[in-house]
Amino acid sequence: MQRIPFGIRHALVVLCQSLGLLIVAFSNTVSESLTGVVFASLGAGIGAVNCLALSSHFPKSVVAMWSTGSGAAGITSSLSYAAFTEPHFAHLSTKTTLLIMLIIPFFYSIAYWIILEIPDTVHKIQILNPKTYIIKDIIHHSNDNQSNENKKADTIVEVAEKDCPEMKTAEIVVEKNDKKALTFVSKLKLFVILRKFTFPIFLVYFAQFLINQGLTQLTYFNCSHGFNLSLHSQYRWFQVIYQLGDFISRSTVHFFHLPQFLLFLCPVLQLTNATFLIFNAILAFVPHIGIIFPILFFEGLIAGSTYGNTFYRIHTEIAPNIKEFAMSTITVSNGLGIVFAAFSAIPLHNFICDQQISRMFS
């Protein structure tokens, strides 16, 4: 991935986004729909890794802006889909709604290739020169905002980790303003050192996607206890409420930052939310949907706080010559949390359904 220029990566994201929306919009079978979801997920994954790696070439305020922007994307997309498809609002078909959403890849292209002022430290491709399509020498240059220590010739950057005695330092040689490519061994060492960032966000994402994709569709209420919403509408508005909390908490990175011990507490709280909703899906002891909404809002607050503060701390605490790798590593960690949640949700869904059926006929 490091040898692929940012411009080509962005083009791949746009292609995957567009293909995902088109395939799902025109799909007639479950397998076709899943193919579209795969393309959309691939685009989202590459886009997240790409944008966060790119942010290492900008001042730290960009991370807070990214956190807010990604949160706004979540609430805007979920609210738009709910409004477009809700019978009480636009009442459009899923196909029409997805085709309308094709405007997103278009705006994504405009934002990167026209609006964004790309720093000189970023490798740029020349369309008529295929040799620029691959980065041959992976050398990343420091920007003007870096400390004087990182601009001295032959500087040794030490990444210290107090909580890891067996891996106290990882040394990367920096010559003048250049940041050398990391060796495979250095990457493994850094991955271990970064565990205080990767482990909490992995657990938070595991719990939140287990809730959003594995439990909310099994949490439903009749009309008198569900604000007269249909089962499909309840699921859509569950996502909106969650995204609202996520957006609000991601935006708070501009104003205050969580200490490290609270980042360790976030996975505990999120796993508690998941456990509560698992038992409710089985036993159905929550009497009204109005109680579930605040829980999902709180889930969003935890998710957004963990996300925004983790990347902010990475951007401010990690040495510039490994910052791009560190940002990408955290993105991979939350991606792994999503994958584990997806695989865990399948047997959990089947188990809960069996329990619900047994309760109905008992």
Order of alpha helices (4+ residues) and beta strands (2+ residues): alpha-alpha-alpha-alpha-alpha-beta-beta-beta-beta-alpha-alpha-alpha-alpha-alpha-alpha
